[in-house]
């Protein structure tokens, strides 16, 4: 719907879009959606920005093709609009977002008498929006907004409705308006921490594997391994945030992933956009302290993570190989940071094991899709028909990993490091059981979206890991 020139008696409820009607910002939504769809998005953004914010919004809207059904709407605002309409009032959506986005949102919700957005030449925000509304509605208007730029608009409104505003801005609104209503937003809580996926940091303990394999526990060795671990935590979190921002559309269509901080709107996408470079910079600085070799390995890890988010995750098998490689890079970084030699057997074992876990991850997604009646994965190259093949790949790779571990344990150099090396065979037996158990649980639809998270939370997996750790310690000290 586009703007009309009709006026009716009584004030009109004017609703802003970004941060008000939706718990997000369509400018950043469009940017990350465009980036996920095309590698040419960045130069397009730079050209659009040089011509002005309104031109940028128009170009991003064209590149992104946002789906209004999947945007995170503020239920309190929707309820307020419904109540206003039931009392006979008119409602308008007036936003600085591009007109095409305003039209698509208004068309999907069916709650607005008109929708007005930026026209590709002028950015409808702040003073420009205030001037437009004063000339538009002769009988006055109530305005629902969320940012400091809306102060100009609230000043000319008969009623100010502030949505999820900080206390300082709330005081400013109340100082200039007599009739003010505040709608509280949802509390972020631990959402910012959850956006970093700290539970995934357990994967970064792989940097300590070279230390355990070499039985070298000198203070300097442990310090360098810890620096590599901390660097990986920051850089991997940067990758997780970036991946979540690119996967917004797919995550919102998923029954569980839709609760993630960015997909749900608990953490603003604008904040996530800033978090990525900050986390990356901090992680790379720590990596540099651990040595330039470690720095370049972790930089390679992030580059591969970026490539995965942009393209590789949409290519069958290549995505699994990439995930397995990312795990193995952690082990290589641990060896480089500590100066410990890495066994080819150890690297081969990690590649096969994590290839198995990555295949199980995809298998779990397909089982979930099958249960929900979905044939093709969003943003992936797999279909439900691929389930039998993925299951075979996962089990075969897992069993090969056990075989490689057995050959590694039997190597003379390994035997020299342990006083009771025969206990290491217990790891092979438990690992064989655990991989088979994971495959069966996945087949039955009981697997978490991430096998690593499942392993950390599942009671049987915890017992298996405890026994394997006991075997490793026993082989070393008994």
Protein Blocks (a to p, Z undefined) as FASTA:
>chain_A
ZZdfbdcehidddddfehplpgcdfklmmmmmmmmmpmklmmmmmmmmmnojklmmmmmm
mmnopafklpccdfklmmmmmmmmmnopacddddfbdfklmmmmmmmnopafbdcddehl
accehjlmmmmmmmmmmnopadddfbfklmmmmmmpcbdcdehiafklmmmmmmmpmbdc
ddddddfklmmmmmnommlmmmmmmmmmmmmmnopabfklmmmmmmmmmmmmmmmmmmmm
mmmmmmmmmmmmpmklmmpmklnomacfklmmmmmmmmmmmmmmmmmmnojklmmmmmmm
mmmmmmmmmmmmmpghklmmmmmmmmmmmmmmmmmmnopacdfklmmmmmmmmmmmmmmm
mmmmmmmmmmnopabdghiabdfklmmmmmmmmmmmmmmmmmmmmmmmmpmklmmmpmbl
mlmmmmmmmmmmmmmmmmmmmmnopacfblklmmmmpmklmmmmmmmmmmmmmmmmZZ
